[in-house]
Amino acid sequence: MNGSCTVTNTVEIKQNKMKKPRRRKRKRILYYIQGISILNVLAIHTRLFHGTYIFKHFVNRAVSIFMVCFGISSKLWCDDYRMKNNITSNLYVDNIILYKNFIVGRFKRLFFSWWLTLFSWKVLGVAKKTEYLFQLTNLKPRSINWFYAFFLGYTPHLGASWFVTEICLQISIYPILHYIFLLPPSTKWRKKSINKNDNNNKTSTTMMIQEQSKENEERRSINNIIDTAYLSILILCSSLSAYIPNDFLQEKKSMVGIESSHIIWPSLFFGKIMFGSMILSKYFNYGGNNNEQLLDIPATYGILSSIATIIGSFIHVYFLSPNPLNFDDNQPFKQVIRELIDIPLAYSMFWIVQLLVMTTSIIDDDHQKPPPNNSNISRLKNLINVCSEYVQHILYYIGRNTWSLYLGHLILQNAINFDYIPRLSFINRDKSRLLHFSILFGSSILFKTLKDYIEELF
């Protein structure tokens, strides 16, 4: 009897664990955007749609959109942590614990996949053939610093791994940005004023309620002004970072074994990260099935941001950079304009995805009603709903596993791009772009499956 009871208890525990919804289900729209962005990254590396305006002004902005998503997810994580632990004050101890858990949790998720990438890179023998990459960039052949690679995410020998270094820098810096710009000094002043009102026994309850409502309105207006001022400063700082020369602090960096050409300045992305944290994160509200975080961007703002994106891209194309092949925009002034256009582009993308999700839910609700007389309309709605759900499931899967999919294609991409594996030389980046894209995507899925299998073992 005892043995059968323990078996049933273990089965019930496993069933309860499986029934428990995961936290990640709540950020569905955020994962859709991340899924689109990682597909754009693969398109960049395979030159898919290269030479078109879509590539230049949408596909090639994948990193910028990633940084906006990073700001949103980081802000929502901090808000969830403060809510779960009932942190209402602005004490240094609470914030230190918050930021410590933020950094440790992010690095745990980041470094396991990254270490698996480095291990595969070493075992497959691709790491030995990286001197060719240094010769292309006119750098002296340098042995791989495995300490930098494993613990700092820095290895210029592995092409396109600069994003790992950049994410490590942004994770380390974000708590400072969060404390300065998202926990302003006015928060402490507000709490003191509320405590004074609470201790004042002479005021009546109605007067206290009226005063607190006035203070709430003042807080909202002050917060909007502060957020606008802070965000403007950060966007200006990000834009001006394009003027930092590549050889800035070159001598000091060379002393510790870091080449400046492989480091993207963190300040270049501060505006996008804090735009996601200050603005877009406010539109994520709890509700719907499984307590999802739904997006609620006003239609007016969405239309205005779309118009600003189209006008900005038109000006950028026809007056600053008319050649669609010149998609890098290495000149500082062009980068400044490009950085300013990325803000409404990100806003527009979230709003459009929000509309598509809402449209699908409306069609789904109509489909549950009794079918109308015209069966063709019902079939069309059903077809649209099925296709939309299929696309959403794919984007949701890709968006949830963005980091693994990004790292999973790096080794094969370097092998194809620099001809490390002669058997893959039939893949021409100009003639077989779709095949190249498919192979890289398949290698990313294979790497993600291998990572999940190893995680289950341990």
C-alpha positions as CSV (number, residue, x, y, z in Angstrom):
1,M,0.0,0.0,0.0
2,N,2.7,2.5,0.9
3,G,4.5,1.8,-2.3
4,S,1.4,2.5,-4.4
5,C,0.7,5.6,-2.4
6,T,4.1,7.0,-3.0
7,V,3.8,6.3,-6.7
8,T,0.5,8.1,-7.0
9,N,1.8,11.0,-5.0
10,T,4.8,11.4,-7.3
11,V,2.5,11.2,-10.3
12,E,0.3,13.9,-8.8
13,I,3.3,16.1,-8.1
14,K,4.5,15.7,-11.7
15,Q,1.0,16.5,-13.1
16,N,0.8,19.6,-10.9
17,K,4.1,20.7,-12.2
18,M,3.0,20.2,-15.7
19,K,-0.3,22.0,-15.1
20,K,1.5,25.0,-13.6
21,P,1.7,27.8,-16.3
22,R,5.1,29.2,-17.1
23,R,6.0,32.8,-16.7
24,R,7.0,33.2,-20.3
25,K,3.5,32.7,-21.6
26,R,2.6,36.2,-20.5
27,K,4.8,38.1,-23.0
28,R,3.4,36.7,-26.1
29,I,3.6,39.8,-28.3
30,L,7.2,40.5,-27.0
31,Y,8.2,37.0,-28.2
32,Y,6.6,37.6,-31.6
33,I,8.8,40.7,-32.1
34,Q,11.9,38.8,-31.0
35,G,11.0,36.0,-33.3
36,I,10.8,38.4,-36.2
37,S,14.1,40.0,-35.2
38,I,16.1,36.8,-35.1
39,L,14.7,35.8,-38.6
40,N,16.0,39.3,-39.7
41,V,19.4,38.5,-38.2
42,L,19.6,35.3,-40.3
43,A,18.5,37.3,-43.3
44,I,21.3,39.7,-42.7
45,H,24.0,37.0,-42.4
46,T,22.7,35.3,-45.6
47,R,22.1,38.5,-47.5
48,L,18.5,37.6,-48.0
49,F,16.6,40.6,-49.6
50,H,20.0,42.4,-49.8
51,G,20.0,45.4,-52.0
52,T,16.4,46.3,-51.3
53,Y,14.9,49.1,-49.2
54,I,13.1,46.5,-47.1
55,F,16.5,45.1,-46.1
56,K,18.0,48.4,-45.4
57,H,15.2,50.0,-43.3
58,F,13.6,46.9,-41.7
59,V,15.7,43.7,-41.9
60,N,19.0,45.5,-41.1
61,R,17.5,47.1,-37.9
62,A,17.1,43.8,-36.1
63,V,19.8,44.6,-33.5
64,S,18.0,47.9,-32.7
65,I,14.7,46.1,-32.2
66,F,16.4,43.5,-30.0
67,M,17.7,46.3,-27.7
68,V,14.2,47.7,-27.4
69,C,12.9,44.2,-26.5
70,F,15.8,43.9,-24.0
71,G,14.7,47.1,-22.3
72,I,11.0,46.0,-22.1
73,S,11.8,42.5,-20.7
74,S,14.3,43.9,-18.2
75,K,11.8,46.5,-16.9
76,L,9.0,44.0,-16.7
77,W,11.2,41.5,-14.8
78,C,12.2,44.2,-12.3
79,D,8.5,45.2,-11.8
80,D,7.5,41.5,-11.3
81,Y,10.3,41.0,-8.8
82,R,9.2,44.1,-6.8
83,M,5.6,43.0,-6.8
84,K,6.3,39.4,-5.7
85,N,8.5,40.6,-2.9
86,N,6.3,43.5,-1.9
87,I,9.0,46.1,-2.4
88,T,7.4,49.5,-2.2
89,S,10.3,51.5,-0.9
90,N,13.4,52.8,-2.6
91,L,15.9,51.4,0.0
92,Y,19.4,50.6,-1.2
93,V,19.3,47.1,0.3
94,D,16.2,46.1,-1.6
95,N,17.6,47.5,-4.9
96,I,21.0,45.8,-4.4
97,I,19.2,42.4,-4.0
98,L,17.0,43.2,-7.0
99,Y,19.9,44.0,-9.3
100,K,22.0,41.1,-8.0
101,N,19.2,38.6,-8.9
102,F,18.7,40.4,-12.2
103,I,22.4,40.1,-13.3
104,V,22.9,36.6,-11.9
105,G,19.6,35.3,-13.6
106,R,20.5,36.8,-16.9
107,F,24.0,35.6,-17.0
108,K,22.9,32.0,-16.1
109,R,20.6,32.0,-19.1
110,L,23.2,33.6,-21.3
111,F,26.4,31.7,-20.4
112,F,25.1,28.1,-20.6
113,S,24.3,28.5,-24.3
114,W,27.4,30.5,-24.9
115,W,29.7,28.0,-23.3
116,L,28.1,25.2,-25.3
117,T,28.8,27.3,-28.4
118,L,32.4,27.7,-27.5
119,F,32.8,24.0,-26.7
120,S,31.3,23.1,-30.1
121,W,33.5,25.7,-31.8
122,K,36.6,24.1,-30.2
123,V,35.6,20.4,-30.7
124,L,34.7,20.9,-34.3
125,G,38.1,22.4,-35.0
126,V,36.7,25.7,-36.4
127,A,38.5,27.7,-33.8
128,K,41.9,26.7,-35.2
129,K,41.1,28.3,-38.5
130,T,40.4,31.8,-37.3
131,E,43.7,33.5,-38.2
132,Y,42.2,34.0,-41.6
133,L,39.5,36.3,-40.1
134,F,42.2,38.4,-38.5
135,Q,44.0,38.7,-41.8
136,L,40.8,40.0,-43.4
137,T,40.5,42.7,-40.8
138,N,44.2,43.7,-41.0
139,L,44.8,42.6,-37.4
140,K,47.7,40.6,-36.1
141,P,47.0,36.9,-35.7
142,R,46.3,36.4,-32.0
143,S,45.7,33.3,-30.0
144,I,42.2,32.9,-28.5
145,N,41.9,34.2,-25.0
146,W,39.6,31.5,-23.6
147,F,39.2,33.4,-20.3
148,Y,37.8,36.4,-22.1
149,A,35.7,34.1,-24.3
150,F,34.1,32.1,-21.5
151,F,33.6,34.7,-18.8
152,L,33.4,38.1,-20.7
153,G,31.8,36.8,-23.8
154,Y,34.5,38.4,-25.9
155,T,36.2,36.5,-28.7
156,P,36.7,38.4,-32.0
157,H,37.9,35.2,-33.6
158,L,34.2,34.0,-33.8
159,G,32.5,36.3,-36.3
160,A,29.2,38.0,-35.3
161,S,29.9,37.1,-31.6
162,W,30.3,40.8,-30.8
163,F,26.6,40.8,-29.9
164,V,27.4,38.5,-27.0
165,T,29.9,41.0,-25.7
166,E,27.4,43.8,-26.1
167,I,24.6,41.9,-24.2
168,C,27.1,41.2,-21.4
169,L,27.8,44.9,-21.2
170,Q,24.2,45.9,-21.3
171,I,23.2,43.4,-18.6
172,S,25.9,44.8,-16.3
173,I,25.0,48.5,-17.0
174,Y,21.1,48.2,-17.0
175,P,20.8,48.2,-13.1
176,I,22.5,51.6,-13.1
177,L,20.2,53.0,-15.8
178,H,17.2,51.5,-14.0
179,Y,18.1,53.1,-10.7
180,I,18.9,56.5,-12.1
181,F,16.1,56.9,-14.7
182,L,13.3,54.6,-13.5
183,L,13.7,55.2,-9.8
184,P,14.0,59.0,-9.8
185,P,14.6,61.0,-6.6
186,S,11.0,62.2,-6.8
187,T,9.9,58.7,-5.6
188,K,11.4,59.3,-2.2
189,W,9.8,62.8,-2.0
190,R,6.4,61.3,-2.8
191,K,6.7,58.8,-0.1
192,K,7.7,61.3,2.5
193,S,4.8,63.5,1.6
194,I,2.4,60.6,2.0
195,N,3.8,59.7,5.4
196,K,3.3,63.2,6.5
197,N,-0.3,63.1,5.5
198,D,-0.7,59.8,7.2
199,N,0.7,61.1,10.5
200,N,-1.5,64.2,10.4
201,N,-4.4,63.3,12.6
202,K,-6.1,66.6,12.3
203,T,-7.1,66.1,8.7
204,S,-10.3,64.2,8.0
205,T,-10.5,61.1,5.9
206,T,-12.2,62.9,3.0
207,M,-9.6,65.6,3.0
208,M,-6.9,63.0,2.9
209,I,-8.5,61.2,0.0
210,Q,-8.7,64.5,-1.9
211,E,-5.2,65.4,-1.2
212,Q,-3.9,61.9,-2.2
213,S,-5.8,62.1,-5.5
214,K,-4.3,65.5,-6.2
215,E,-0.9,64.1,-5.4
216,N,-1.5,61.1,-7.7
217,E,-2.3,63.5,-10.5
218,E,0.8,65.5,-9.7
219,R,2.9,62.3,-9.7
220,R,1.6,61.3,-13.1
221,S,2.4,64.7,-14.6
222,I,5.8,64.9,-12.9
223,N,6.6,61.3,-14.0
224,N,5.7,62.2,-17.7
225,I,7.9,65.2,-17.6
226,I,10.7,63.4,-16.0
227,D,10.5,60.4,-18.4
228,T,10.3,62.7,-21.4
229,A,13.4,64.7,-20.3
230,Y,15.4,61.6,-19.3
231,L,14.5,59.7,-22.5
232,S,15.4,62.7,-24.7
233,I,18.8,62.9,-23.0
234,L,19.4,59.2,-23.5
235,I,18.4,59.3,-27.2
236,L,20.6,62.3,-27.7
237,C,23.5,60.4,-26.0
238,S,22.9,57.4,-28.2
239,S,22.9,59.5,-31.3
240,L,26.1,61.3,-30.4
241,S,27.8,58.0,-29.6
242,A,28.1,57.5,-33.4
243,Y,30.7,60.2,-33.4
244,I,33.1,58.2,-31.1
245,P,36.0,57.2,-33.2
246,N,36.9,53.5,-33.5
247,D,40.4,54.1,-32.2
248,F,39.2,55.8,-29.0
249,L,41.2,54.4,-26.0
250,Q,42.9,52.1,-28.5
251,E,46.2,52.0,-26.5
252,K,44.5,51.2,-23.2
253,K,42.4,48.5,-24.8
254,S,45.3,46.9,-26.5
255,M,47.0,46.6,-23.1
256,V,44.4,44.2,-21.9
257,G,44.0,42.4,-25.2
258,I,40.9,44.0,-26.6
259,E,40.6,45.4,-30.1
260,S,38.3,48.5,-30.3
261,S,37.0,47.5,-33.7
262,H,35.2,44.5,-32.1
263,I,33.5,46.5,-29.3
264,I,30.3,48.4,-30.0
265,W,29.9,51.2,-27.5
266,P,27.1,50.5,-25.0
267,S,25.9,54.1,-25.0
268,L,24.9,53.6,-28.7
269,F,21.9,51.6,-27.5
270,F,21.0,53.4,-24.3
271,G,18.2,55.3,-26.1
272,K,16.6,52.2,-27.5
273,I,16.8,50.2,-24.2
274,M,15.3,53.0,-22.1
275,F,12.7,53.7,-24.8
276,G,11.5,50.1,-24.3
277,S,11.8,50.4,-20.5
278,M,10.2,53.9,-20.1
279,I,7.5,53.9,-22.9
280,L,6.6,50.5,-24.4
281,S,6.7,48.6,-21.1
282,K,3.9,50.7,-19.8
283,Y,1.5,49.3,-22.4
284,F,1.9,45.8,-21.2
285,N,-1.1,45.0,-18.9
286,Y,-2.1,41.8,-17.2
287,G,-5.3,40.2,-18.4
288,G,-6.7,37.6,-20.7
289,N,-6.2,33.9,-20.6
290,N,-3.3,32.6,-18.4
291,N,-2.7,36.1,-17.0
292,E,-0.9,37.2,-20.2
293,Q,0.7,40.6,-20.5
294,L,-1.4,42.2,-23.2
295,L,-0.3,45.1,-25.2
296,D,-2.5,48.2,-25.3
297,I,-0.9,50.9,-27.5
298,P,-3.4,53.6,-28.5
299,A,-4.2,53.7,-32.2
300,T,-3.4,57.4,-32.5
301,Y,0.2,56.9,-31.3
302,G,0.6,53.8,-33.5
303,I,-0.5,55.7,-36.6
304,L,1.7,58.7,-35.8
305,S,4.7,56.4,-35.2
306,S,4.1,54.6,-38.5
307,I,3.9,57.9,-40.4
308,A,7.1,59.1,-38.7
309,T,8.8,55.9,-39.7
310,I,7.8,56.1,-43.3
311,I,8.7,59.8,-43.6
312,G,12.0,59.3,-41.8
313,S,13.0,56.4,-44.0
314,F,12.0,58.3,-47.1
315,I,14.2,61.3,-46.1
316,H,17.0,58.9,-45.2
317,V,16.8,57.1,-48.6
318,Y,16.4,60.0,-51.0
319,F,18.5,62.7,-49.3
320,L,21.1,60.9,-47.2
321,S,21.8,57.4,-48.4
322,P,20.1,56.7,-51.8
323,N,22.1,53.5,-52.5
324,P,20.3,50.5,-50.9
325,L,23.5,48.5,-51.1
326,N,25.2,50.9,-48.7
327,F,23.2,49.6,-45.7
328,D,25.8,50.1,-43.0
329,D,25.7,53.9,-43.0
330,N,29.1,54.2,-41.4
331,Q,29.2,58.0,-41.6
332,P,28.3,59.5,-38.1
333,F,25.6,61.9,-39.3
334,K,23.8,59.1,-41.2
335,Q,24.0,56.9,-38.1
336,V,22.4,59.7,-36.0
337,I,19.4,60.0,-38.3
338,R,19.2,56.2,-38.5
339,E,19.2,56.0,-34.7
340,L,16.3,58.5,-34.5
341,I,14.3,56.5,-37.0
342,D,14.7,53.3,-35.0
343,I,12.5,54.6,-32.2
344,P,9.2,55.1,-34.2
345,L,10.1,51.9,-36.1
346,A,10.0,49.8,-32.9
347,Y,6.8,51.6,-31.8
348,S,5.2,50.8,-35.1
349,M,6.2,47.1,-35.1
350,F,4.7,46.6,-31.6
351,W,1.5,48.4,-32.6
352,I,1.1,46.4,-35.9
353,V,1.6,43.1,-34.1
354,Q,-0.9,44.2,-31.5
355,L,-3.4,44.8,-34.3
356,L,-2.8,41.5,-35.9
357,V,-3.3,39.6,-32.6
358,M,-6.5,41.5,-31.9
359,T,-7.8,40.8,-35.4
360,T,-7.1,37.1,-34.9
361,S,-8.9,37.0,-31.6
362,I,-11.9,38.8,-33.1
363,I,-12.1,36.3,-36.0
364,D,-11.8,33.5,-33.5
365,D,-14.7,34.9,-31.4
366,D,-16.8,35.3,-34.6
367,H,-16.0,31.7,-35.6
368,Q,-17.4,30.4,-32.3
369,K,-20.8,32.0,-33.1
370,P,-23.4,30.1,-35.2
371,P,-22.3,30.1,-38.9
372,P,-23.9,32.6,-41.2
373,N,-25.8,31.8,-44.3
374,N,-22.8,32.4,-46.5
375,S,-20.4,29.5,-45.9
376,N,-17.6,31.0,-48.0
377,I,-17.1,33.8,-45.5
378,S,-17.0,31.3,-42.7
379,R,-14.4,29.2,-44.5
380,L,-12.3,32.3,-45.2
381,K,-12.4,33.3,-41.6
382,N,-11.5,29.8,-40.6
383,L,-8.5,29.7,-43.0
384,I,-7.2,33.1,-41.8
385,N,-7.5,32.1,-38.2
386,V,-5.7,28.8,-38.8
387,C,-2.9,30.4,-40.7
388,S,-2.6,33.2,-38.1
389,E,-2.4,30.8,-35.3
390,Y,0.2,28.7,-37.1
391,V,2.4,31.8,-37.7
392,Q,1.9,32.9,-34.1
393,H,3.0,29.5,-32.8
394,I,6.1,29.6,-34.9
395,L,7.0,33.1,-33.9
396,Y,6.3,32.3,-30.3
397,Y,8.7,29.3,-30.4
398,I,11.4,31.3,-32.2
399,G,11.0,34.3,-29.9
400,R,11.2,32.3,-26.7
401,N,14.5,30.6,-27.9
402,T,16.0,33.7,-29.5
403,W,19.4,33.4,-27.7
404,S,19.9,29.7,-28.5
405,L,18.9,30.2,-32.1
406,Y,21.3,33.1,-32.5
407,L,24.2,31.2,-31.0
408,G,23.3,28.1,-32.9
409,H,24.0,29.5,-36.3
410,L,27.3,31.3,-35.6
411,I,29.7,28.4,-36.1
412,L,28.1,27.2,-39.3
413,Q,27.8,30.8,-40.6
414,N,31.6,31.3,-40.0
415,A,32.4,28.0,-41.7
416,I,30.4,29.0,-44.8
417,N,31.4,32.6,-44.9
418,F,35.1,32.1,-44.5
419,D,35.2,28.7,-46.3
420,Y,36.4,26.7,-43.4
421,I,34.5,23.6,-44.6
422,P,35.2,23.0,-48.4
423,R,32.1,20.7,-48.7
424,L,29.9,23.7,-48.0
425,S,31.5,25.9,-50.7
426,F,28.5,25.2,-53.0
427,I,26.5,27.7,-50.9
428,N,27.0,31.0,-52.6
429,R,25.7,34.0,-50.6
430,D,24.6,35.7,-53.8
431,K,23.0,32.8,-55.7
432,S,21.8,30.5,-52.9
433,R,20.6,32.9,-50.3
434,L,17.3,31.1,-49.5
435,L,19.2,27.8,-49.2
436,H,21.8,29.5,-47.0
437,F,19.0,30.9,-44.8
438,S,17.4,27.5,-44.5
439,I,20.6,25.7,-43.5
440,L,21.5,28.3,-40.9
441,F,17.9,28.1,-39.4
442,G,18.2,24.3,-39.3
443,S,21.5,24.4,-37.5
444,S,20.0,26.8,-35.0
445,I,17.1,24.4,-34.3
446,L,19.6,21.5,-33.9
447,F,21.7,23.5,-31.5
448,K,18.6,24.5,-29.4
449,T,17.6,20.8,-29.3
450,L,21.0,19.8,-28.1
451,K,21.0,22.5,-25.4
452,D,17.6,21.3,-24.1
453,Y,18.8,17.7,-24.1
454,I,21.9,18.6,-22.1
455,E,19.8,20.7,-19.6
456,E,17.5,17.7,-19.0
457,L,20.5,15.5,-18.2
458,F,21.8,17.9,-15.6
